[in-house]
């Protein structure tokens, strides 16, 4: 039986492929879960519509990420922590600290999207990377000073 996959499966195929499966597998597993449908012209059109819709959403998300990256690169962040001699911090600045500063600036960014290339244990100016999209990474300036 020829079916059209709406979702990718490891051993069967990728989304949009037409594969040959047994009628029982289709009837008992693929169809009830919405993974596949019979390969007919109506379902092919449905898949094309879903692909176009997904492309629109992806383009919109990409443009939103680019504008957000531009805004994030314009704002300087400032973290004030206790420091000892030789301007060494008691502890270090973490991604959670940076996410909190971004939240106070009005941007709700998950700490998992923030990457710090070197551990921040001294006072000074640093550049932190925020991954907003698979293709968009913002470089945020971070000033660490004494509290």
Secondary structure, 3 states (H helix, E strand, C coil): CEEEECCCECCCECCCCEEECCHHHHHHHHCCCCCEEECCHHHHHHHHHHHHHHHHHHHHHHHHHHHHHHHHHHCCEEEEECECHHHEEEEEECHHHHHHHHHHCCCCCCHHHEECCCCEEECEEEEEEEECCCCCEEEEEEEEEEC
